[in-house]
Amino acid sequence: MSDKTIEDKLKWLGALYTSKGINELVKNGHGNGLALASLFYRHAIGDWGDLENEDYQLNNEMLIKGGRILSAYQFEGVEIWIITEADRARTTALLPSEY
């Protein structure tokens, strides 16, 4: 897969951000930036992670209609969410407690 293809897949996410909680996890040696980047990639390709089927379907619908999209993943044993805003201007990785 070329870098151009990866770049195209990530483009719809807008600017990428991480919350203070996620930054602290990585800073304290819990996971790493590469593992986190792979979760942004999974989100970008429509792998919504650990969601119920109904939420998966809602994300697929919002992808077309332009609504907010939420994915949930395990990051080194800690649940994190990745949320893309409805306007597609930004995507943020955060802890559920930070929502």
PEJODA-V23199 format. One record per helix or strand. SS is the DSSP state (A for helix, B for strand). FROM is the first residue (numbers start at 1). LEN is the number of residues. If there is no record, write none. Layout:
BEGIN
ss={SS | SS}
from={FROM | FROM}
len={LEN | LEN}
END
This chain:
BEGIN
ss={A | B | A | A | B | A | B | B | B | A}
from={3 | 15 | 20 | 33 | 49 | 53 | 69 | 78 | 90 | 96}
len={9 | 4 | 8 | 12 | 1 | 13 | 7 | 7 | 6 | 3}
END
